[in-house]
């Protein structure tokens, strides 16, 4: 398990959602996994996190290793998720796999009946990189 990078603000906001998320989400196993990994994450002030790190509200470009297909998506809080816009909840299997990872990292999650493997190609937008610390 690679150590994740997370901003202190993202950590505090996610921690505040923990109890409610465990009670209300259908993906409570993902929530537990995310919080376990966050406890061991490297926390940084927002202005000090690498532009290559996936933070909350980051838009990223991925490449599926098996097919070469590229996909972009945004990691959001559960209330903002929207499948049509490719805004995925941090509590989903995808969001859990991606938060805190870096460009070049490889991640995987289940898609339908198979395990899909992706490489993180680029962080297209990261709030902290452009001074948007309050998203």
The 8 nearest C-alpha neighbors of each residue, nearest first, counted from 0:
[[1, 2, 3, 36, 39, 106, 100, 40],
 [2, 0, 3, 100, 104, 40, 36, 4],
 [1, 3, 40, 0, 4, 41, 39, 36],
 [2, 4, 99, 40, 100, 41, 1, 5],
 [3, 5, 99, 41, 40, 42, 100, 2],
 [6, 4, 42, 99, 41, 43, 54, 3],
 [5, 7, 43, 45, 9, 8, 42, 44],
 [6, 8, 10, 9, 42, 44, 43, 11],
 [7, 9, 11, 6, 10, 12, 45, 44],
 [10, 8, 12, 6, 11, 7, 13, 55],
 [9, 11, 7, 13, 8, 12, 14, 6],
 [10, 12, 14, 8, 13, 9, 7, 15],
 [13, 11, 15, 9, 14, 10, 8, 16],
 [12, 14, 16, 10, 15, 11, 9, 17],
 [13, 15, 11, 17, 16, 12, 10, 34],
 [14, 16, 12, 13, 17, 11, 18, 19],
 [17, 15, 13, 14, 19, 20, 18, 12],
 [16, 18, 20, 14, 19, 15, 21, 13],
 [19, 17, 21, 20, 16, 22, 15, 14],
 [18, 20, 22, 21, 17, 16, 23, 24],
 [21, 19, 17, 23, 24, 22, 18, 16],
 [20, 22, 27, 18, 19, 23, 24, 17],
 [23, 21, 19, 20, 24, 18, 27, 25],
 [24, 22, 20, 21, 19, 25, 27, 18],
 [23, 25, 26, 20, 27, 21, 22, 90],
 [24, 26, 27, 23, 28, 21, 22, 20],
 [25, 27, 24, 29, 28, 30, 91, 90],
 [26, 28, 30, 21, 29, 24, 25, 31],
 [27, 29, 31, 30, 26, 32, 21, 25],
 [30, 28, 32, 27, 26, 31, 92, 33],
 [29, 31, 27, 33, 28, 32, 90, 34],
 [32, 30, 28, 34, 29, 33, 35, 27],
 [31, 33, 29, 35, 30, 34, 28, 36],
 [34, 32, 30, 36, 35, 31, 95, 37],
 [35, 33, 37, 31, 36, 32, 30, 38],
 [36, 34, 32, 38, 33, 37, 31, 39],
 [35, 37, 33, 38, 34, 39, 40, 32],
 [38, 36, 40, 34, 39, 35, 33, 3],
 [37, 39, 36, 35, 40, 34, 33, 41],
 [38, 40, 37, 36, 41, 2, 35, 3],
 [41, 39, 3, 37, 2, 4, 38, 42],
 [40, 42, 4, 3, 5, 43, 39, 2],
 [43, 41, 5, 6, 7, 40, 4, 44],
 [44, 42, 6, 7, 48, 47, 45, 5],
 [43, 45, 47, 6, 46, 7, 48, 42],
 [46, 44, 6, 47, 48, 127, 43, 132],
 [45, 47, 44, 48, 127, 128, 130, 43],
 [48, 46, 44, 45, 43, 49, 6, 127],
 [47, 49, 45, 46, 43, 50, 44, 6],
 [48, 50, 51, 52, 47, 128, 101, 4],
 [49, 51, 52, 128, 48, 125, 122, 127],
 [50, 52, 49, 102, 101, 122, 53, 121],
 [53, 51, 101, 49, 50, 100, 99, 54],
 [54, 52, 99, 98, 100, 57, 101, 51],
 [53, 55, 57, 98, 99, 52, 56, 5],
 [54, 56, 57, 74, 75, 9, 53, 98],
 [57, 55, 74, 75, 73, 54, 58, 126],
 [58, 56, 125, 124, 54, 55, 73, 74],
 [59, 57, 73, 124, 123, 72, 122, 56],
 [58, 60, 122, 123, 71, 72, 121, 73],
 [59, 61, 71, 121, 120, 70, 119, 122],
 [62, 60, 119, 70, 120, 69, 118, 71],
 [63, 61, 69, 118, 117, 68, 67, 64],
 [62, 64, 117, 67, 68, 65, 66, 116],
 [63, 65, 117, 67, 116, 66, 62, 118],
 [66, 64, 63, 67, 116, 115, 68, 117],
 [67, 65, 68, 63, 64, 62, 69, 115],
 [66, 68, 63, 64, 62, 65, 69, 117],
 [69, 67, 66, 63, 62, 70, 64, 65],
 [70, 68, 62, 61, 63, 67, 60, 71],
 [71, 69, 61, 60, 62, 72, 68, 63],
 [70, 72, 60, 59, 61, 58, 69, 73],
 [71, 73, 85, 58, 59, 86, 70, 74],
 [72, 74, 58, 86, 57, 56, 87, 75],
 [73, 75, 56, 87, 55, 57, 89, 88],
 [76, 74, 88, 56, 87, 89, 79, 80],
 [75, 77, 88, 79, 78, 89, 80, 74],
 [78, 76, 88, 80, 79, 75, 89, 90],
 [77, 79, 76, 80, 88, 75, 81, 87],
 [80, 78, 77, 76, 75, 81, 86, 88],
 [81, 79, 86, 87, 88, 77, 78, 75],
 [80, 82, 86, 84, 83, 85, 79, 87],
 [81, 83, 85, 84, 86, 80, 87, 88],
 [82, 84, 85, 81, 86, 80, 87, 72],
 [83, 85, 86, 82, 81, 72, 80, 73],
 [86, 84, 82, 72, 83, 87, 81, 73],
 [85, 87, 73, 80, 81, 84, 72, 82],
 [88, 86, 80, 74, 75, 85, 73, 94],
 [89, 87, 77, 75, 90, 80, 91, 76],
 [88, 90, 94, 95, 91, 75, 74, 76],
 [91, 89, 88, 30, 95, 94, 29, 92],
 [92, 90, 94, 93, 88, 89, 95, 29],
 [91, 93, 95, 94, 29, 96, 108, 90],
 [94, 92, 96, 91, 95, 97, 108, 87],
 [95, 93, 89, 91, 97, 96, 92, 88],
 [94, 96, 92, 93, 89, 97, 33, 90],
 [97, 95, 93, 94, 92, 106, 98, 107],
 [96, 98, 94, 100, 95, 99, 93, 53],
 [99, 97, 53, 100, 95, 54, 94, 96],
 [98, 100, 3, 4, 53, 5, 52, 54],
 [99, 101, 97, 53, 98, 52, 3, 104],
 [102, 100, 52, 51, 104, 103, 53, 99],
 [101, 103, 119, 51, 104, 120, 121, 52],
 [102, 104, 119, 120, 101, 118, 105, 121],
 [105, 103, 101, 102, 119, 118, 100, 106],
 [106, 104, 118, 117, 119, 103, 107, 116],
 [105, 107, 117, 116, 96, 118, 104, 97],
 [108, 106, 116, 115, 117, 114, 96, 105],
 [107, 109, 114, 115, 93, 92, 110, 116],
 [108, 110, 114, 113, 115, 111, 112, 107],
 [111, 109, 113, 112, 114, 115, 108, 107],
 [110, 112, 113, 109, 114, 115, 108, 92],
 [113, 111, 110, 109, 114, 115, 108, 107],
 [114, 112, 109, 110, 111, 115, 108, 116],
 [113, 115, 109, 108, 110, 107, 116, 112],
 [116, 114, 107, 108, 109, 110, 113, 117],
 [117, 115, 107, 64, 63, 106, 114, 108],
 [118, 116, 63, 62, 106, 64, 105, 107],
 [117, 119, 105, 62, 61, 104, 120, 103],
 [118, 120, 61, 102, 103, 104, 121, 105],
 [121, 119, 61, 60, 102, 118, 103, 62],
 [122, 120, 60, 102, 59, 123, 119, 61],
 [121, 123, 59, 124, 51, 58, 60, 125],
 [122, 124, 59, 58, 121, 60, 125, 57],
 [125, 123, 58, 57, 122, 126, 59, 128],
 [124, 126, 57, 128, 127, 122, 58, 54],
 [127, 125, 131, 128, 129, 130, 132, 124],
 [126, 128, 130, 131, 129, 125, 132, 45],
 [129, 127, 125, 126, 50, 130, 46, 131],
 [128, 130, 127, 126, 131, 125, 124, 132],
 [129, 131, 127, 132, 128, 126, 46, 45],
 [132, 130, 126, 127, 129, 133, 134, 128],
 [131, 133, 127, 130, 134, 126, 45, 8],
 [132, 134, 131, 126, 8, 130, 127, 9],
 [133, 132, 131, 56, 126, 55, 127, 9]]
